[in-house]
Amino acid sequence: MKPTALLSTLALSLALGGTPAAAAEPTASAPTVQIQQIRNATLKLEYAGRTFLVDPMLGARGAYPGFKGTYNQHLRNPLVELPIPAAEVMRGVDAVVVTHTHLDHWDGGEHAFVPKDLPIFVQHQADAEQVRGQGYRDVRVIEGSAEFEGVRLTRTGGQHGTDAMFAVEPVAGLLGQAMGVVFQAPGAATVYVVGDTTWHGEVEQALAAFKPDVVVLNTGDARVLGFTGSIIMGRDDVLRAARAAPEAAIVATHMDAINHMTLSREVLRDHVRQNGLEDRVRVPADGETMAF
C-alpha cells in the first residue's frame, strides 16, 4: 500500500472512533466467531470469549400490531415464533447491543426476558434514557467506541431510509437514527453488524476502514407507504457489499418476521445463486448457527 493510502486509511479509521483494520487481523490461531440467527434482526454473537445479543425482539408471535403506514400493516408482529424459547436465547448472554429502539429491534420494555442488570449498549443518550426508563440499570452509550471485557465496540453510521423520506419531517422523525457496530478484539476476526440503513457512504467508509472479515446486513427491503425505495437494504445491496468487501463473508438477516419486509430468504437465496455468491453469502434460517 502506498504511504498516502495508508495514512488515509488510518485517518478514516480514527475518525470513525476505531483502530485500523490491520490491527485486528485474525491470526492462524484466531478463535472461532459464532453467529446464531434468532429471528428478525436478533442475533447471538459469540465473540472473543463473550456472548452478545444484538437487537433482541423476544415477544411471542403476533404480540404487537403491524407498523402503521407500512407495507402489510394489517399483519401483527412478529410474523413467526422464536425458534427456541426466550429463556434459552438469553442463556449465557454477557451483554446486549441495541442498534436503535424501534420495536422490531428492542421490545425489552414489553417483557422481563432481559435481566434488568445486564449491560446494554445503545447509540445515544435518547435511546439510553428510554431503556433506563424501562427499568434497565446498566445502559451504556457507545460514544465513538466502547470497551467490554476485551472487546471493542465501534459505532458506525448510515441512513434508515431514502433522502426523499428524510426530507419529510414526520417520516424522518419516525425513522430516526440507527447505528451499526464493529466488533474487534486482539487476534479475532472483525465483525461488522451494519444495522438498519440503506446503502450509504458511511457504510462504504466503514467497510474500507475496518476491512471486516464478516459483514452482517439487514436485507428485508422494508417499505413504507407513499414512497419508493426501502428503509433498509435489499438484494442488490448484498451484491454491493460483496464487491466492496471482496474478502468478507456476508450474512443476510432481518427477513420473514416483520410486516413491512418485502424480500424473503427464498428469493434472496435464489438471487445469491444466480450471481455465483453461494460460497460467500449466508442467508441463515431462524435458529441456525454459523461459524467463521
C-alpha positions in Angstrom: 0.0 0.0 0.0 1.3 3.5 -0.8 2.1 5.7 2.2 -0.6 8.2 1.3 -3.2 5.5 1.0 -2.1 4.0 4.4 -2.3 7.5 6.0 -5.8 7.9 4.5 -7.0 4.6 5.9 -5.5 5.4 9.4 -7.2 8.9 9.4 -10.6 7.4 8.4 -10.4 4.7 11.0 -9.6 7.2 13.7 -12.4 9.5 12.6 -14.8 6.6 12.9 -13.6 6.0 16.5 -11.9 2.7 15.9 -8.5 1.2 15.2 -7.1 0.4 11.8 -8.3 -2.9 10.4 -4.8 -4.3 10.2 -4.6 -4.2 14.0 -7.4 -6.7 14.3 -6.5 -9.1 11.5 -7.0 -12.7 12.7 -4.1 -15.0 13.3 -3.8 -18.6 12.4 -4.9 -19.4 16.0 -7.8 -16.9 16.0 -10.8 -18.1 18.0 -13.9 -19.0 16.0 -16.7 -16.4 15.8 -20.2 -17.9 16.0 -23.3 -16.1 15.0 -26.7 -17.6 15.6 -29.7 -16.2 13.7 -32.5 -16.0 16.2 -35.4 -14.2 14.5 -35.7 -11.0 12.5 -32.6 -8.9 13.2 -31.9 -10.7 16.6 -28.5 -12.3 16.6 -26.5 -14.1 19.2 -22.8 -13.4 18.7 -20.1 -15.5 20.5 -17.0 -13.3 20.1 -13.6 -13.4 21.8 -14.9 -15.4 24.8 -18.0 -13.2 25.3 -21.6 -13.6 24.1 -23.5 -10.6 22.8 -27.2 -10.5 22.0 -27.9 -8.0 19.2 -31.3 -6.3 18.7 -33.4 -8.6 20.8 -37.1 -8.8 19.8 -38.3 -11.7 22.0 -42.1 -11.2 22.1 -44.4 -14.1 21.0 -45.8 -14.3 17.5 -48.4 -11.7 16.9 -47.7 -9.8 20.1 -47.7 -6.4 18.5 -49.7 -4.5 15.9 -48.2 -4.1 12.4 -46.3 -0.8 11.9 -48.8 1.8 10.7 -48.1 3.4 7.3 -46.0 0.5 6.1 -46.4 -2.4 3.7 -48.8 -5.1 5.0 -49.6 -3.0 8.1 -52.6 -5.2 8.8 -50.3 -8.1 9.9 -49.3 -8.5 13.5 -45.7 -8.7 14.5 -43.7 -10.7 14.8 -45.0 -13.0 12.0 -43.3 -16.1 13.3 -42.4 -17.6 16.7 -39.0 -17.8 18.1 -37.1 -20.9 17.0 -36.1 -21.5 20.7 -37.6 -20.3 24.0 -36.6 -16.8 25.0 -35.0 -18.1 28.2 -32.7 -20.2 26.0 -31.9 -17.2 23.8 -30.8 -15.3 27.0 -28.7 -18.2 28.4 -25.0 -17.2 28.6 -25.5 -13.6 27.3 -22.9 -11.2 28.7 -24.2 -8.0 27.1 -26.9 -6.7 24.8 -26.4 -4.4 21.8 -29.4 -2.3 20.7 -28.7 -0.6 17.4 -31.9 1.5 17.8 -35.1 1.3 19.8 -37.7 0.6 17.1 -39.9 -2.3 18.4 -38.6 -4.8 15.9 -35.1 -4.3 17.4 -35.8 -3.8 21.0 -39.0 -4.9 22.8 -37.4 -5.2 26.2 -39.9 -2.8 27.7 -42.7 -5.3 26.9 -41.5 -8.3 28.9 -39.0 -9.5 31.5 -36.8 -11.8 29.5 -33.7 -9.5 29.5 -32.3 -9.1 33.1 -32.5 -5.6 34.4 -28.9 -5.5 35.4 -27.4 -6.8 32.1 -25.1 -4.4 30.3 -26.9 -2.8 27.4 -25.1 -0.8 24.7 -27.0 1.9 22.8 -26.3 4.6 20.2 -27.1 7.8 22.0 -28.5 9.4 25.2 -32.1 9.5 23.9 -32.1 5.7 23.5 -30.3 5.3 26.8 -33.0 7.3 28.6 -35.7 5.3 27.0 -34.1 2.0 28.0 -33.3 3.2 31.6 -36.9 4.3 31.8 -37.9 0.7 31.3 -36.0 -0.3 34.4 -32.6 -1.3 33.0 -29.8 -0.3 35.3 -26.6 -0.7 33.2 -27.2 1.2 30.0 -24.0 2.4 28.2 -23.8 4.8 25.3 -21.2 3.9 22.6 -19.5 7.3 22.2 -17.4 6.5 19.1 -16.2 3.3 20.6 -16.6 1.4 23.9 -14.7 -1.5 25.5 -16.4 -4.5 27.1 -14.2 -7.2 28.7 -11.5 -7.2 25.9 -13.9 -6.5 23.0 -14.0 -3.1 21.3 -17.4 -2.0 20.0 -17.2 0.9 17.5 -20.3 2.8 16.4 -20.9 3.3 12.7 -23.4 5.4 10.8 -25.8 5.1 7.9 -29.3 6.3 7.0 -32.5 4.5 7.9 -34.4 5.4 4.7 -34.0 7.4 1.5 -33.3 11.0 1.0 -36.9 11.6 0.0 -38.1 10.1 3.2 -35.8 12.2 5.4 -37.0 15.3 3.5 -40.4 14.9 5.1 -40.2 15.7 8.8 -42.8 13.4 10.3 -41.4 10.5 8.4 -37.8 11.4 9.2 -38.7 11.6 12.9 -40.3 8.1 12.8 -37.4 6.6 11.0 -34.8 8.2 13.3 -31.2 7.1 13.7 -29.8 3.6 13.8 -26.2 2.7 14.4 -24.1 -0.1 13.1 -21.4 -1.8 15.3 -18.0 -3.1 14.5 -16.7 -5.8 16.9 -12.9 -6.1 17.3 -10.6 -8.0 19.7 -6.9 -8.9 19.5 -6.4 -12.0 17.3 -10.1 -12.2 16.5 -11.9 -11.8 13.2 -13.6 -8.4 12.7 -17.4 -8.4 12.5 -19.4 -5.5 11.2 -23.1 -5.5 12.0 -24.3 -2.8 9.6 -27.7 -2.3 11.2 -30.8 -0.6 9.7 -29.6 1.5 6.9 -29.8 1.9 3.1 -26.6 1.6 1.1 -24.8 4.7 2.2 -21.5 6.5 2.1 -20.9 5.8 5.8 -21.3 2.1 5.2 -18.7 2.2 2.4 -16.4 4.2 4.6 -16.7 1.6 7.4 -16.0 -1.3 5.0 -12.9 0.5 3.7 -11.6 1.4 7.2 -12.2 -1.8 9.1 -11.9 -4.4 6.4 -14.2 -6.7 8.3 -14.0 -10.5 7.9 -17.8 -10.8 8.4 -20.4 -8.3 7.4 -24.0 -8.7 8.7 -26.6 -6.9 6.5 -30.3 -6.2 7.3 -31.7 -7.1 3.9 -35.5 -7.4 4.2 -36.2 -4.5 1.8 -38.7 -2.9 4.2 -41.2 -0.4 2.7 -43.3 2.5 3.9 -46.4 3.6 2.1 -46.2 6.6 -0.2 -42.5 6.3 -1.0 -40.4 4.4 -3.5 -37.3 2.7 -2.2 -36.6 0.8 1.0 -35.8 1.9 4.6 -33.1 -0.8 4.8 -31.1 -2.8 2.4 -32.3 -5.3 -0.2 -31.0 -8.0 -2.6 -28.9 -5.7 -4.8 -27.1 -4.3 -1.7 -25.8 -7.8 -1.0 -24.0 -7.6 -4.3 -22.7 -4.1 -3.5 -21.4 -5.4 -0.2 -19.7 -8.4 -1.9 -18.0 -6.1 -4.3 -17.0 -3.5 -1.6 -15.6 -6.2 0.7 -14.3 -8.9 -1.6 -12.6 -10.9 1.2 -15.5 -10.8 3.6 -18.2 -13.4 4.4 -21.7 -11.8 4.1 -24.6 -12.7 6.4 -28.1 -11.6 5.4 -30.7 -11.2 8.1 -33.9 -9.2 9.1 -36.3 -11.1 6.8 -39.5 -13.1 7.1 -40.6 -11.9 10.5 -42.0 -8.3 10.3 -44.9 -7.0 8.4 -43.2 -4.4 6.2 -40.4 -6.7 4.8 -40.8 -7.4 1.1 -37.8 -9.6 0.4 -37.9 -13.2 1.6 -35.0 -15.6 2.3 -36.1 -17.8 -0.5 -35.9 -15.0 -3.1 -32.6 -13.8 -1.8 -31.0 -17.2 -1.8 -32.0 -17.6 -5.4 -30.5 -14.2 -6.2 -27.3 -15.2 -4.5 -27.1 -18.4 -6.5 -27.8 -16.6 -9.8 -24.8 -14.3 -9.1 -22.5 -17.1 -8.1 -22.0 -16.0 -4.4 -23.1 -19.1 -2.6 -19.6 -19.5 -1.1 -19.6 -16.0 0.4 -23.2 -15.1 1.3 -25.1 -16.9 4.0 -28.9 -16.5 4.4 -29.5 -18.4 7.7 -32.7 -19.9 8.8 -34.1 -18.9 12.3 -32.1 -20.9 14.9 -29.2 -21.6 12.6 -25.6 -21.1 13.9 -22.7 -20.1 11.6 -19.0 -20.3 12.4 -16.4 -18.1 10.9 
